[in-house]
Amino acid sequence: MGRRLVIGVGAAVAVLAAGGGLAVLNWPSAGGSAIFDAGIAPVAAAPGASAPPVRTSLDAIDLSALGRSFSLPQRSTKRFSLVSVNWTNPKDEPDGTIQVRTRSAATGRWTGWQSLDIAEAAVDQPGELKTVRGRTEPIWAGASDGVAARIVGDGTKPLPAGLRLKLIDPDATTGGTGGMATTPPPAPPVSEGPPADSGATTSPTTPAPEATTPAPEATTVAPRPTTTAPTKALVKPPAMPAVVSRAGWRADEKLVKAPPAIAKDGVKMVFVHHTGVKAVPCAQSASQIRSIMANDIDDGFDDLGYNFVVDSCGTVFEGRAGGTTTAVVGAHVAGFNTGSVGIALLGDYTSIRPTQAALTKIAQLAAARLGAYGNDASTSVEMTAGVAGKFPLGTKVMLPRLSGHRDAALTACPGTSMYPLMNVIRARALLPGLAITGLTGGPLVSATGSYYVKNTARLSWTVGGDPEQVGRYDVLLDDKVVQTLTDAAVRTADVAIPVGAHRLAVRVVTRSGASDTVTSIKVFGDMTAPTFPAAPSVTLRTGTYSTTAVPVTATFRSADNVQVFSQRATSPSAVALSAGSTVWNPTVKPGTALKYTVEARDWAGNVGTVSATRTVVQMPESSAKKFGTWSPRVASTYLGGKALAASTANAKLAYTFNGRSAALTFTRTPATGVAYVLLDGVKVATVDTKASTTTHRQTIWVKALTAKTHTVSVVVAATKGRPTVISDGLTYIP
């Protein structure tokens, strides 16, 4: 259905401009309402209901008096958000295209010229047919305070009578911000109303008053059972999704011209629409709906034309009053309104795709309203054209029970990008909740949002609804079918995953041919194990040495084609290591060949290992070549029970060995002194063996070496007052 305009309410002044003159129309004071259509009285407020604090105002500019080729110069106006044009006789269309420009209230910038398309027919009830006006589709301008208009084309007909440019502000009492009020009161729930339609009459029935007890704005409403004979026994009628009541979005009930008509045969089908106006942030959805309602009523509708409105966040709003529990006749597809429900998605989906949240809520809502009358989206229904349009008057048309607007009218609605998704909506109405519940074979890495497997993944999924509706499941790898399952009870599949990054999804296809595909997940196939550029390097560490325990450091580096997930050392002892570790520090037994092994695991579970065998060798002080005077020390506290001590300057012990790491061990006391360390005849260190307490077998000098023959010497410095140095041998790794 096309969009139409709202009526001005509350304390306001409508300014009508005709040529260069201005006529002022005084509207009622606060609490009143004004409707441009003469002789139509607003419906009285429901008992106990209070007027909503937000009012929708309308300013109208008379264009018909401006002449055939009119041009309305730029002018300042009161605040508005929606622009539309209507005229008295729907058959008397303008001979040309009406265009408008608007000025942003925030920036002061003017838009370019925007064309107003002629709106398609929507009403078909006798009362509304008498009052409906010709109209254009509206444009959502956002908060604006200036307008200009013109007509372009080569036509020669005079302008239609009653041609009016309408400017609507849905938030008149909040300064026209185009959004919800800052502190909205709690909204009463959607009324349960009387029992569902008896099917006995099509005459108007006043809907039950809304409850006055405060409740959350979004209220789940369960459909009441129907006495209409079902065409198919449903396993379980779907529940209604949460619905924001008319009070919740602050519909002004004083604008409503007549109570709704009820279809005697219940809800036989659902039409999906888009509103065709520019989408707004979800926080402004209620404002836009108020504008659409007021526009519809000013165009001659009894109430908002749609039965329900959904926004891109998936919020469902009650449309024409009473439609949550009864088969209210809307005004959305001329000739097919009776027995159908109109669900409109806010926004224009000519070139953009609707959100998944919106599609899901439309499907849930359609399933609930069809299910309340024993119907579902798997079949078609014969409808009779009530007015001439796409089909001649009286034509019997077979339509899917869940259709797009264009299926029954000459329109692009619900949009070029949305209409191809009707099968998705049908599938989601029949089999809701399609979702992947798990994947085994490798972990989900949050940093990348991808699962990592070697070559096989087990995919699991779930879906709701009647299992008899399932025709098959297609497992999709990179959008290509790799498996097809026809058993509705089977919800798992083992999928071969090639090397590299891929997308994995499941599509459910109903027996009626509708299909829905779950949002894909990312999977990475990886058969390559981590590698190590070199074997671990083992070096000695400082600390306390013994004949059974020597501290060493093992240095290594792993690499992977994707990323290392974890590491661990498996020998000479088992130790868990972080993914980024490059060293670990075991304590080992000397004199024994030991294997040093590191294991690295990648995200997919591939494991790579590397090993090196090394022996820690301890050389007693007796193995050294002695220069100067060295006296033996014997005690169990020394390595091997013996050590050598010297106090004379330049006394030297020289150890010769073939190795890649060396360490010198000393006894440290408060009276021991300094020694020099020479490597292959070159002084490389000065060590002070003094300590606050006496400790034995203390290794205080270590050195990583090139693997070859080396000579390490200890030279006494003869420190004044503490000249003695006690050497307890050299340890090395070949």
matplotlib code that plots the C-alpha trace (Angstrom):
import matplotlib.pyplot as plt

x = [0.0, 1.2, 1.6, -0.9, -1.2, -2.1, -4.6, -3.8, -4.8, -4.4, -3.9, -2.6, -3.1, -3.2, -1.9, -3.2, -1.5, -3.3, -1.2, 0.2, -2.6, -2.8, -6.0, -5.8, -7.9, -8.2, -8.1, -9.8, -8.1, -6.2, -8.1, -10.1, -9.5, -10.0, -10.6, -10.5, -13.3, -16.4, -19.2, -17.1, -17.1, -14.3, -15.0, -15.4, -12.5, -12.7, -14.1, -11.4, -8.8, -6.6, -5.4, -1.8, 0.6, 1.9, -0.2, 0.2, -0.3, -1.0, -0.5, -2.0, -1.1, -3.7, -2.1, -5.1, -5.4, -1.9, -2.7, -1.7, 2.0, 2.4, 5.6, 5.4, 8.6, 10.7, 9.0, 9.4, 6.9, 6.1, 8.1, 7.1, 8.5, 6.3, 5.2, 2.3, -0.3, -4.0, -7.0, -10.7, -11.5, -9.2, -10.0, -8.8, -5.0, -2.6, -1.5, 2.2, 4.6, 4.4, 7.9, 8.9, 12.0, 12.3, 14.7, 16.3, 15.5, 18.8, 21.2, 19.1, 20.1, 17.5, 17.1, 17.0, 13.7, 11.9, 9.0, 5.7, 4.4, 0.7, -0.4, -2.2, -5.7, -6.0, -9.5, -12.5, -15.0, -18.2, -17.6, -14.0, -14.7, -17.1, -14.4, -11.1, -9.2, -6.7, -3.3, 0.5, 2.9, 4.4, 8.0, 9.7, 11.7, 12.7, 12.5, 12.1, 10.9, 10.7, 9.1, 8.9, 6.7, 6.2, 4.6, 6.6, 5.4, 3.7, 0.1, -2.6, -5.4, -6.2, -5.1, -7.4, -9.9, -8.9, -5.1, -3.3, 0.3, 0.3, 3.1, 2.8, 4.5, 4.0, 5.6, 4.0, 4.1, 7.8, 9.1, 8.9, 12.1, 10.9, 11.4, 9.7, 9.0, 11.8, 9.8, 7.0, 4.4, 3.9, 1.7, -1.3, -1.2, -3.0, -6.5, -7.6, -10.9, -14.1, -13.9, -12.6, -14.9, -18.0, -18.0, -21.6, -21.3, -19.2, -20.8, -18.5, -17.9, -16.4, -13.2, -13.0, -11.4, -7.8, -6.9, -5.9, -3.5, 0.1, 2.2, 5.3, 4.9, 5.6, 3.0, 2.6, -1.0, -2.2, -4.8, -8.2, -9.6, -11.8, -15.0, -14.1, -13.6, -9.9, -8.6, -5.8, -5.4, -2.3, -0.1, -0.2, -1.3, 1.7, 1.7, 1.6, 5.0, 5.2, 3.1, 3.4, -0.2, -1.7, -1.4, 2.2, 3.0, 0.6, -2.0, -4.5, -7.8, -9.7, -8.7, -10.3, -13.5, -15.2, -14.9, -13.4, -15.3, -14.7, -14.4, -17.0, -14.7, -11.7, -8.2, -7.6, -4.3, -1.6, -0.2, 3.3, 4.1, 6.8, 5.7, 7.9, 9.1, 12.6, 13.6, 14.2, 16.1, 14.1, 13.7, 11.7, 9.4, 6.4, 6.7, 6.7, 3.7, 1.8, 2.5, 1.3, -1.9, -2.7, -1.9, -4.1, -7.0, -6.6, -6.7, -10.1, -9.3, -11.2, -7.9, -4.4, -4.6, -2.2, -3.2, 0.4, 3.6, 7.1, 10.3, 13.8, 14.7, 11.8, 9.4, 5.8, 3.2, -0.5, -2.0, -5.7, -7.4, -8.6, -6.5, -4.5, -7.4, -10.1, -10.2, -10.2, -10.6, -7.8, -7.1, -3.9, -4.8, -7.9, -10.3, -8.6, -8.8, -11.6, -10.2, -6.6, -4.1, -1.7, 1.7, 4.0, 7.7, 8.8, 11.2, 11.7, 13.1, 13.4, 17.2, 18.1, 17.4, 15.3, 16.9, 16.7, 15.0, 12.3, 11.7, 11.5, 8.9, 6.8, 6.9, 6.0, 3.1, 1.8, 2.0, 0.1, -2.7, -3.2, -2.9, -5.6, -8.0, -6.6, -4.5, -0.8, 1.6, 1.9, -1.1, -2.9, -6.4, -9.0, -9.9, -12.4, -11.4, -13.7, -12.7, -11.2, -7.4, -4.8, -7.7, -11.2, -13.9, -15.2, -12.2, -11.4, -7.7, -5.6, -3.1, -0.5, -1.8, 1.3, 1.7, 3.4, 1.3, 2.3, 0.7, -2.7, -2.1, -0.2, 2.6, 6.2, 5.4, 6.9, 10.0, 12.3, 14.8, 12.2, 9.7, 12.2, 12.4, 8.7, 9.6, 11.9, 9.1, 6.8, 9.4, 10.0, 6.3, 6.0, 9.3, 10.5, 13.7, 16.1, 19.5, 22.9, 23.3, 26.8, 29.8, 32.3, 35.6, 37.5, 37.2, 35.5, 38.1, 36.5, 39.3, 38.4, 34.8, 35.7, 35.7, 39.0, 38.9, 41.2, 39.1, 35.6, 33.0, 29.9, 27.2, 24.1, 20.9, 17.4, 14.1, 10.6, 7.2, 5.5, 8.1, 5.6, 6.3, 10.0, 10.7, 14.5, 17.6, 20.4, 23.8, 25.6, 29.4, 30.2, 26.6, 26.8, 24.8, 27.1, 24.5, 20.7, 18.8, 15.1, 14.5, 13.1, 14.2, 17.9, 19.5, 23.2, 25.6, 29.3, 30.8, 34.1, 35.9, 38.6, 41.7, 41.2, 38.4, 34.8, 31.2, 28.8, 25.1, 21.8, 18.8, 15.4, 13.0, 9.3, 7.1, 5.4, 8.8, 9.5, 13.0, 14.9, 18.7, 20.4, 23.1, 26.3, 29.2, 32.8, 34.9, 38.6, 40.0, 43.6, 45.7, 49.1, 50.7, 52.8, 56.6, 59.8, 62.5, 65.2, 65.6, 65.4, 68.5, 69.5, 71.6, 72.6, 71.1, 72.4, 71.3, 72.1, 73.6, 73.9, 74.8, 71.1, 69.6, 70.9, 68.7, 68.6, 66.7, 65.3, 64.7, 62.5, 60.2, 57.1, 55.3, 52.0, 50.4, 47.5, 48.2, 49.5, 46.7, 48.7, 52.1, 53.5, 56.8, 56.5, 60.0, 62.1, 59.0, 55.4, 54.7, 51.9, 53.1, 51.3, 50.8, 53.5, 56.1, 59.7, 61.4, 60.8, 63.1, 63.3, 65.6, 67.4, 69.7, 73.3, 75.2, 72.3, 71.3, 67.8, 65.4, 63.9, 60.6, 58.1, 54.7, 52.6, 49.0, 47.1, 43.5, 42.4, 44.1, 47.1, 50.1, 53.8, 56.7, 60.5, 63.1, 66.8, 68.9, 71.4, 73.6, 74.6, 78.2, 79.8, 83.7, 85.1, 87.8, 90.3, 89.8, 91.1, 94.7, 96.0, 98.3, 99.5, 98.6, 95.2, 94.3, 91.6, 88.4, 86.5, 82.9, 79.6, 78.4, 80.7, 79.9, 81.3, 82.4, 85.4, 86.4, 89.6, 90.5, 93.2, 94.1, 97.1, 96.6, 96.5, 96.1, 94.2, 92.1, 91.7, 88.9, 89.1, 85.9, 83.9, 80.5, 77.8, 77.1, 79.2, 78.7, 81.1, 80.1, 81.5, 81.1, 80.0, 80.7, 81.0, 84.8, 85.3, 86.4, 86.5, 87.6, 88.0, 86.6, 88.5, 87.0, 89.6, 92.2, 90.1, 88.7, 84.9, 83.6, 84.3, 82.4, 82.3, 81.7, 81.0, 77.6, 75.9, 75.8, 77.7, 76.1, 77.6, 77.3, 76.3, 76.5, 77.0, 78.4, 76.9, 77.6, 76.1, 78.9, 79.5, 79.7, 83.4, 86.4, 86.8, 88.9, 87.2, 89.6, 89.0, 91.7, 91.9, 91.9, 93.1, 90.5, 91.9, 90.6, 88.9, 91.2, 90.0, 88.1, 86.5, 85.9, 83.6, 83.9, 82.6, 79.3, 78.8, 76.5, 78.2]
y = [0.0, 3.5, 6.0, 8.8, 11.7, 12.6, 15.0, 17.9, 17.7, 19.7, 23.5, 24.4, 26.8, 25.5, 28.0, 27.7, 29.6, 30.4, 32.4, 35.3, 35.4, 33.5, 32.2, 31.1, 28.2, 28.2, 24.7, 23.6, 24.3, 21.6, 18.4, 18.8, 17.4, 18.5, 16.4, 18.1, 15.8, 17.7, 15.8, 13.0, 12.9, 11.3, 8.2, 8.8, 7.9, 4.5, 4.6, 5.4, 6.1, 9.2, 11.2, 10.4, 13.2, 13.3, 15.0, 14.9, 18.2, 18.9, 22.0, 22.1, 24.4, 24.8, 24.1, 24.0, 27.8, 28.2, 27.3, 24.5, 25.1, 26.1, 26.7, 27.2, 29.2, 28.1, 29.2, 28.6, 26.5, 25.0, 21.8, 18.7, 15.3, 13.8, 15.4, 14.3, 15.6, 14.7, 15.9, 15.5, 12.9, 9.8, 9.5, 13.1, 12.6, 15.5, 15.9, 16.0, 15.1, 17.0, 17.5, 19.0, 20.2, 20.4, 22.2, 20.4, 22.0, 20.8, 22.0, 24.6, 22.8, 22.2, 18.9, 18.4, 18.0, 14.8, 13.4, 12.3, 9.2, 8.5, 6.1, 2.9, 2.1, 0.6, 0.9, -1.2, -0.9, 1.2, 3.8, 4.4, 4.4, 7.3, 9.5, 8.4, 11.1, 10.9, 10.9, 10.6, 8.4, 10.4, 11.4, 11.2, 14.3, 14.1, 17.2, 20.0, 23.6, 24.7, 23.5, 24.3, 22.6, 22.5, 20.4, 19.2, 17.7, 18.8, 18.2, 20.6, 19.5, 21.8, 20.8, 18.5, 20.1, 20.2, 19.7, 20.2, 19.9, 18.4, 18.8, 16.4, 16.7, 13.4, 14.9, 18.3, 18.5, 17.4, 20.1, 18.0, 16.0, 13.0, 10.6, 9.1, 11.4, 11.4, 9.9, 7.8, 6.5, 2.8, 1.5, -0.8, -4.2, -4.9, -5.7, -9.3, -8.0, -10.1, -13.7, -14.2, -13.7, -15.8, -15.4, -14.2, -10.6, -8.1, -5.1, -2.8, -3.8, -1.4, -2.9, -3.5, -0.7, -1.0, -2.1, 0.8, -1.1, -0.1, -2.8, -3.0, -1.5, -4.8, -7.4, -10.9, -11.5, -15.1, -15.5, -16.8, -20.0, -19.6, -21.2, -21.0, -24.4, -25.0, -26.0, -28.0, -29.3, -27.5, -29.3, -26.3, -22.8, -20.4, -17.8, -14.2, -12.3, -9.4, -6.5, -2.8, -1.7, 1.4, 3.1, 2.0, 3.9, 6.7, 6.4, 9.3, 7.4, 10.7, 10.7, 7.3, 7.9, 4.6, 1.3, -1.6, -4.0, -7.7, -10.4, -13.1, -15.9, -14.9, -14.5, -16.4, -14.8, -12.2, -9.5, -8.2, -4.6, -2.0, 1.5, 2.9, 5.9, 6.5, 4.2, 5.9, 4.7, 2.2, 4.8, 6.9, 4.1, 5.2, 8.8, 7.5, 5.2, 8.2, 10.1, 7.3, 6.9, 10.6, 10.6, 7.7, 9.2, 12.6, 10.7, 9.4, 6.1, 5.2, 4.4, 3.3, 1.1, -1.6, -4.2, -4.4, -2.5, -3.9, -2.0, -3.0, -4.0, -6.6, -4.6, -5.3, -2.5, -2.9, -1.2, -0.8, -1.3, -4.7, -6.8, -8.6, -10.9, -10.4, -10.5, -6.7, -5.5, -3.1, -0.8, -2.1, -4.1, -2.8, -5.6, -8.1, -6.5, -8.7, -11.8, -10.6, -9.1, -6.3, -6.4, -3.4, -3.1, 0.4, 1.6, 1.5, -1.9, -1.1, -1.4, -2.4, -5.7, -6.0, -7.2, -10.8, -9.6, -7.9, -11.0, -13.2, -11.1, -10.8, -14.6, -15.1, -12.6, -14.1, -17.6, -16.5, -14.7, -17.5, -20.2, -18.6, -19.6, -23.0, -21.9, -21.8, -20.5, -23.9, -23.5, -21.1, -19.7, -18.5, -14.8, -12.8, -9.3, -6.9, -3.9, -3.6, -3.4, -5.9, -8.3, -7.4, -7.0, -10.4, -12.4, -15.4, -15.4, -18.2, -16.5, -17.9, -17.5, -15.5, -13.1, -9.9, -6.9, -7.1, -10.5, -8.9, -5.3, -3.3, -2.2, -2.8, -3.3, -4.8, -3.7, -5.2, -6.3, -7.7, -9.4, -12.3, -13.0, -13.9, -17.6, -17.1, -15.5, -18.4, -21.0, -19.1, -18.9, -22.7, -23.8, -21.0, -20.9, -22.5, -22.2, -23.9, -25.3, -26.6, -27.7, -30.3, -31.2, -28.1, -25.0, -21.7, -19.0, -15.8, -13.7, -14.7, -15.9, -19.1, -22.8, -24.6, -28.3, -30.7, -32.0, -32.9, -31.0, -32.3, -29.7, -29.7, -27.5, -27.1, -25.9, -25.5, -25.9, -29.0, -31.6, -32.7, -29.4, -30.3, -31.4, -31.6, -30.0, -28.9, -28.5, -25.7, -25.2, -21.8, -21.6, -25.0, -28.0, -30.7, -32.9, -33.3, -34.9, -35.9, -37.2, -34.4, -36.0, -35.9, -32.6, -33.4, -33.9, -34.7, -32.4, -32.7, -29.3, -28.5, -26.7, -23.0, -20.6, -21.6, -20.8, -23.5, -23.2, -25.2, -24.6, -26.0, -26.5, -27.0, -29.4, -26.5, -25.2, -22.3, -22.2, -20.5, -20.5, -20.0, -17.4, -19.1, -19.8, -19.6, -22.8, -23.2, -26.5, -27.1, -30.2, -28.7, -29.4, -26.7, -26.8, -25.9, -24.2, -25.8, -28.4, -27.0, -25.3, -26.5, -24.2, -24.2, -21.8, -20.3, -21.7, -24.5, -27.6, -31.1, -34.5, -35.2, -31.9, -29.2, -26.2, -25.8, -23.6, -25.1, -22.6, -23.3, -21.6, -23.0, -21.8, -22.7, -21.8, -20.4, -20.0, -22.1, -22.8, -24.4, -25.9, -28.3, -29.9, -33.7, -34.6, -34.7, -33.7, -32.8, -29.1, -27.0, -24.0, -21.0, -20.7, -18.0, -19.6, -19.9, -21.3, -23.6, -24.2, -27.8, -29.2, -32.4, -35.1, -34.8, -37.6, -39.0, -38.5, -36.8, -36.1, -32.6, -32.6, -29.8, -30.3, -27.6, -27.9, -25.6, -24.5, -27.4, -29.9, -30.8, -31.6, -31.0, -32.1, -31.4, -33.1, -32.8, -35.2, -33.6, -34.7, -32.5, -33.3, -32.3, -31.9, -32.1, -29.6, -32.4, -32.4, -28.9, -28.0, -26.1, -23.0, -21.7, -23.1, -24.8, -26.7, -29.4, -29.1, -32.2, -32.2, -33.7, -30.3, -30.0, -31.5, -35.0, -34.3, -32.2, -28.7, -26.6, -23.3, -20.7, -17.3, -16.3, -13.8, -15.3, -18.9, -20.5, -23.6, -24.3, -26.7, -27.9, -29.5, -29.7, -28.2, -25.6, -24.3, -24.0, -23.1, -22.6, -23.6, -22.0, -22.1, -18.6, -17.3, -13.9, -14.2, -15.4, -13.1, -12.2, -14.4, -13.6, -15.9, -16.4, -18.0, -19.4, -17.1, -14.0, -12.5, -12.5, -11.9, -11.0, -12.9, -12.1, -15.2, -13.2, -14.0, -13.0, -16.7, -19.7, -21.6, -24.5, -25.6, -22.1, -21.7, -17.9, -17.9, -19.6, -19.1, -20.3, -21.3, -22.4, -26.1, -26.8, -27.3, -24.5, -23.7, -21.9, -20.7, -19.4, -16.9, -15.7, -11.9, -12.1, -9.6, -7.6, -8.9, -11.9, -13.4, -17.0, -18.5, -22.0, -23.6, -26.6, -27.7, -26.9, -28.2, -28.3, -29.6, -31.2]
z = [0.0, -0.6, 2.1, 3.0, 5.5, 9.1, 10.5, 12.7, 16.4, 19.6, 19.9, 16.5, 13.6, 10.0, 7.5, 4.0, 1.3, -2.0, -4.4, -2.5, 0.1, 3.4, 5.0, 8.7, 10.0, 13.8, 15.1, 18.4, 21.7, 23.6, 23.9, 20.7, 17.3, 13.7, 10.6, 7.2, 5.8, 6.7, 8.4, 9.8, 13.6, 15.5, 17.5, 21.2, 23.4, 25.1, 28.6, 31.1, 28.4, 28.7, 25.7, 24.7, 25.5, 21.9, 19.3, 15.5, 13.7, 10.1, 8.0, 4.5, 1.6, -1.1, -4.4, -6.6, -6.7, -8.0, -11.6, -14.0, -14.0, -10.4, -8.6, -4.8, -3.8, -0.8, 2.4, 6.1, 7.8, 11.2, 12.1, 10.1, 9.2, 6.5, 3.2, 1.0, -1.5, -1.9, -3.9, -3.8, -6.5, -6.7, -10.5, -11.1, -11.1, -11.6, -15.3, -14.4, -11.6, -8.3, -6.8, -3.4, -1.7, 2.1, 4.5, 7.4, 10.7, 12.1, 9.3, 7.3, 4.1, 1.3, -0.4, -4.1, -5.9, -5.0, -7.0, -5.3, -7.0, -7.3, -4.6, -5.6, -4.5, -1.0, 0.4, -0.7, 2.1, 1.3, 4.0, 3.1, -0.7, -0.1, 1.6, 0.1, -1.8, -4.6, -3.1, -3.6, -1.8, 1.1, 1.6, 5.0, 5.3, 8.9, 11.1, 8.6, 8.7, 5.1, 1.9, -1.8, -4.5, -8.3, -11.0, -14.0, -17.3, -20.5, -19.5, -20.2, -17.8, -14.9, -11.5, -9.6, -7.2, -3.6, -4.4, -1.0, 0.1, 3.6, 6.2, 9.1, 12.5, 14.5, 17.7, 17.9, 21.7, 21.9, 19.6, 16.4, 17.1, 15.1, 17.9, 20.9, 23.9, 26.4, 29.2, 27.8, 30.2, 30.6, 27.9, 28.6, 26.9, 23.7, 24.7, 24.5, 23.3, 22.9, 21.8, 18.2, 15.3, 15.2, 11.4, 11.6, 10.3, 8.4, 10.0, 12.0, 15.6, 18.1, 19.6, 23.3, 25.3, 26.1, 29.6, 31.8, 34.1, 33.3, 31.7, 29.5, 26.0, 24.2, 25.2, 23.9, 22.8, 22.3, 19.6, 20.8, 19.3, 16.2, 15.2, 11.6, 10.2, 9.6, 6.2, 7.8, 11.4, 12.8, 15.2, 17.4, 16.4, 16.6, 19.4, 18.6, 19.0, 21.3, 20.0, 20.9, 21.5, 19.9, 23.3, 23.3, 20.1, 21.1, 18.4, 18.7, 18.8, 18.4, 14.8, 14.0, 11.9, 12.3, 14.2, 12.2, 10.0, 10.8, 8.1, 8.8, 7.4, 9.5, 8.3, 5.1, 4.0, 4.8, 2.5, 3.1, 2.3, 2.7, 3.6, 0.9, 3.0, 4.1, 7.0, 10.4, 13.4, 15.4, 18.2, 15.8, 14.5, 16.6, 15.2, 11.7, 12.3, 13.8, 10.7, 8.5, 10.5, 10.3, 6.6, 5.9, 7.8, 6.1, 2.8, 3.7, 5.5, 8.7, 10.5, 9.7, 6.7, 7.8, 10.4, 11.7, 11.2, 11.8, 12.0, 11.1, 14.7, 14.6, 16.8, 16.0, 16.3, 16.3, 13.3, 12.6, 15.9, 17.0, 14.5, 17.1, 18.1, 15.3, 11.5, 11.2, 7.6, 6.8, 3.8, 2.2, -1.0, -2.7, -3.6, -1.2, 2.2, 3.6, 5.0, 4.7, 7.1, 6.0, 7.5, 6.5, 7.1, 7.8, 5.0, 1.3, 0.1, -3.6, -3.4, 0.2, 1.8, 5.0, 8.2, 9.4, 12.6, 10.5, 8.3, 11.3, 13.1, 9.9, 9.6, 13.2, 13.0, 9.8, 11.2, 14.3, 12.5, 9.9, 12.6, 14.7, 11.9, 11.2, 8.2, 7.4, 4.8, 3.0, 0.8, -1.5, -1.2, -3.7, -3.3, -5.3, -6.5, -4.8, -7.1, -10.5, -10.4, -11.4, -11.8, -13.2, -10.6, -9.5, -10.7, -8.6, -8.0, -6.4, -4.1, -1.7, 1.9, 2.6, -0.4, -1.3, -2.2, -5.8, -6.1, -6.1, -7.2, -9.8, -7.6, -6.8, -3.1, -1.0, -3.0, -5.5, -2.9, -0.5, -2.8, -3.7, 0.1, 0.3, 0.1, 3.1, 5.0, 4.1, 5.2, 8.4, 9.1, 8.7, 10.2, 12.5, 14.5, 12.0, 13.7, 13.8, 17.3, 17.2, 15.2, 16.4, 15.0, 16.1, 18.3, 17.7, 17.9, 19.1, 17.7, 14.1, 14.6, 12.7, 13.6, 12.8, 11.8, 10.2, 7.3, 8.8, 10.7, 12.3, 11.9, 14.1, 13.7, 15.0, 13.5, 15.0, 13.6, 12.2, 11.1, 8.4, 6.6, 6.1, 2.6, 3.0, 4.5, 2.2, 3.7, 2.0, 1.7, 0.2, -1.0, -2.8, -1.8, -0.5, 1.2, 1.1, 3.9, 3.5, 7.0, 9.0, 12.2, 11.2, 12.4, 12.0, 9.1, 8.8, 6.2, 4.5, 4.8, 2.2, 3.1, 3.7, 4.7, 4.0, 4.9, 6.2, 6.3, 6.4, 4.2, 5.0, 2.1, 2.9, 1.1, -0.5, -1.9, 0.4, 1.8, 4.6, 5.0, 8.4, 8.6, 7.7, 10.0, 9.1, 9.0, 8.3, 7.0, 8.1, 7.7, 8.2, 11.6, 13.4, 12.6, 14.5, 12.6, 14.8, 17.6, 21.2, 22.4, 26.0, 28.2, 31.8, 34.4, 37.6, 40.9, 43.3, 41.6, 42.9, 41.5, 41.0, 39.9, 37.6, 36.4, 32.6, 30.0, 26.9, 24.1, 21.1, 18.5, 16.8, 13.7, 12.0, 8.6, 10.6, 14.3, 17.2, 19.7, 22.5, 23.4, 26.0, 26.9, 27.1, 28.3, 30.3, 32.2, 31.2, 31.4, 29.9, 28.0, 26.5, 22.7, 22.6, 24.8, 23.5, 26.7, 29.6, 32.6, 33.8, 36.4, 35.2, 36.4, 35.2, 33.6, 31.7, 28.1, 28.1, 25.3, 25.4, 23.5, 22.7, 21.2, 19.5, 18.6, 16.1, 16.2, 14.1, 16.4, 14.2, 16.3, 15.6, 17.8, 18.0, 20.1, 21.1, 23.2, 25.5, 28.5, 31.4, 32.3, 35.6, 35.7, 39.2, 40.2, 39.9, 36.2, 35.9, 35.2, 38.3, 38.3, 41.7, 45.1, 45.5, 48.6, 48.8, 50.8, 51.7, 52.9, 51.8, 51.1, 48.0, 44.6, 44.7, 48.3, 47.3, 46.3, 45.7, 47.5, 46.7, 48.2, 46.1, 43.3, 39.8, 41.1, 38.2, 37.4, 33.7, 32.5, 28.9, 27.3, 24.1, 24.7, 23.9, 27.4, 30.5, 34.2, 37.2, 40.7, 43.9, 47.7, 48.9, 52.4, 54.0, 53.7, 50.1, 47.4, 43.7, 40.8, 37.2, 34.5, 31.2, 28.1, 25.7, 27.3, 27.3, 30.4, 30.1, 33.6, 37.2, 39.9, 43.6, 45.7, 48.9, 50.5, 53.7, 54.8, 53.8, 50.9, 48.8, 45.2, 43.9, 40.2, 39.6, 36.1, 33.0, 29.3, 26.1, 23.7, 20.1, 20.1, 20.0, 22.3, 24.9, 27.9, 30.9, 33.6, 37.2, 38.3, 41.9, 42.3, 46.0, 47.2, 50.1, 53.4, 51.8, 49.2, 49.2, 46.3, 46.7, 43.2, 43.1, 39.5, 36.0, 34.4, 30.6, 27.9, 24.9]

ax = plt.figure().add_subplot(projection="3d")
ax.plot(x, y, z, "-o")
ax.set_aspect("equal")
plt.show()
